[in-house]
Amino acid sequence: MKNSNEDTFPRLVGEWLELDREVKYSNPWIELRHSNVEFPNGGKGIYGKVHFKNLAIGILAITNKDEIFLVGQERFPFEGAYSWEIIEGGGPLKDSPLKSAKRELKEETGLVAQNWQLIQEMHLSNSVSDEMAMVYLATDLEQFEAEPEESEKLQVKKIPFKEAFQMVIKGEIKDSISVAAILRYELLRKEV
């Protein structure tokens, strides 16, 4: 009963049996799917899933003086709450994640990095979505002109990394990718 064609039902998804699926909403970034399922324990029910059409990309841009670049912006889903974050954006699933990371870094800050290292892969909300994130450490930075998207109104600041770490500890940085990236980098620094 295992199918490689995602549109053939019923189909096995690990130990889950997806009986059928209906797309309830779709735009260029997300798709909301409703599925009737059989749970791994044999029971039947429904499952809603937000399918993301892009990979979430995070960039931890660190200077040779141990400073970090943060981006501030209002976030519509949280009623316009202001959020300080590492550099982030979406990368088309067909593109190399590193290519997307380089593009996002240049767009939002004007920075170009000579050295790149993948430091974290994450499932962002795996109970309701398939959104994946990849976080890169970008170093040996050179400054050029930023090229933000027309929908972005960004504020960029450079602060000592230890200050950003304290912002996470105090709960001032709430964005999940930023929290994970900053904590991961702090651990990596201690391993050296």
N, C-alpha and C positions, 0 to 999 in steps of 0.2 A: 504494500500500500504506500510505500515511500515514493514520492514524486519529486523530480527535479524542477518541474514546471510549477511555478508559484500560483498560477491561475487554475490549476486542476484541483478539484475538491472531491471528496475529503483528502486531506494531506497531513502527513506527520510533521510535526514541528518539535523535534526532540521526542519527549514522551507525550506531548500534547497532540490531540487530533483536532485539526481545524476543519470543521464541517462545511462552512461557507464563509464568505466575506462580502461586506458591502462598504463601499467608500461613501462616507457621509458628507465629507467636505474635502476640497483640495484647492491649494494655491501653489505658486511657484516654490514655496519653502516647506510646507507640511501637507500631510494627508491624514485625515481622521478616518480610521477603519473600525468597523464593527464586525466581530466574528462570533459565530456560534461554535462552541468548543466542547470537547470532551477532555476533562482534566486528567492528569497522570494517575489519579486515584480512581478513575472510572466514572466520576460524577459528570454531569453536564451543566453547562452554563454559558455565559456570554463573556466576551473580553473586548474592551476598547483599547485601541493602540494608536498613538500618534507616530506616524512614520515621517522621519526627517529626510528631506531630499538633499541635504548637504551635511558634510562633516563639520563639527564644531572644532575650531582651531584656536589654540591659545599660545601666545608668545610671551615668554619671560625675558625681556630685554634688559640685560645687565651690563653696566659700564665696567671699565677696568678699575674704577674707584669704588666698586661695590654699590652702585646706585641702580635703582630700578625705575623704569618708565611706567607710569600708571595713566590710564585714560578715564576721564570722568564724563558721564552722560546721564540724562534722564532715561528711565526704563518704563515704557508704556505699560507692560503687564503688571507692574507694581505701582499703578496710579501715578506715574511720573516721578517716583522716588529717585533721588540722585544716587548714582552708584560709581564708586572708584573700582577699577578693574585693571587686570593686565590687558595687553593688546589682544583682541579677540575678533573673530569673524567666522564666516562660513566658507567652506571649500567644496566645490562641486565634487560629487562622489567619483566622477570619472578622472579628476585631476589628481596629481601627486599631492599628498598633504603638505609636503615641504614647499612645493611651488605655491600653494595657497598661503602658507605661513609667511613666506617672503613677500607676497603681494600685500597681505594684511599689514605687516610691519611697515612697509613703505607708504601705504595708503593713509594709515592712521597717524603715523609719527614722522614720516619722512626718513626714517632710519633704514640703513642697509647693513646687514650683519655678514661678516666673513665666516663665522663659525656657528654651526647649528648642531644641536643634540636633542633627540627625542627623549624627554624625561618622564612622560606620563601618558598612559592611555586610560580613558575612563568611559563608563556607561553612566550617563548623567541622570537618568530617572528611569531605571530599568523595570519598574513595575507598570509603567504606562507608555513608555516610548522606546524607540530603538536608536535614540540619539547617542552618537559616539563622539568623543572628544580626544584630540591629540594635542599635547602640550610640548612646545619646543623651548629650549634655552637658546637664546641668540646673544652672541658676544662679539667682541671686536667690531664695534658699531661705528658707522660713519653717517653724518647728518646731511640730508638733502631736503627738498621741499615736500611737505605732506600733500597727499591727494585724496582727502576724504570723499566718501560717497555723498551725493546730494541730500540724502536722508539723515546724514550724521551731523550733529552739532557737538563737537568733542572739545574737551579741555585736556591737555596733556601736561603732566608734571613729572619731574625727575626728582626722586628723594632717595636718601640712604636706604639700602635694603632693610636694615634693622628697624627703621621706622615703618616700613610696609609690613614687616613681620608683626610688629606691635599693633598695627591697625587690624590685622587678622585676629590676634589674641583678644583685643578689646571688642571685637564684633563690628568694627567699622567697615571692614570689607566683608561683604556677604555673598558675592558672586561665587558660585561653587567652583568654577574652573580656576578663578584667581586664588581662592583659599587653598585648593589642592596644590596648585603650582607653587605658591609661596612656601607652604609647609614642606613640600617635596624638596624644593631647593635648599631650604634650611637643613634638612636631613642630609642631603648630598654634600653640603659644605662641611658637615661634621664628620663625614666618612673620609674626607681627604686627609 
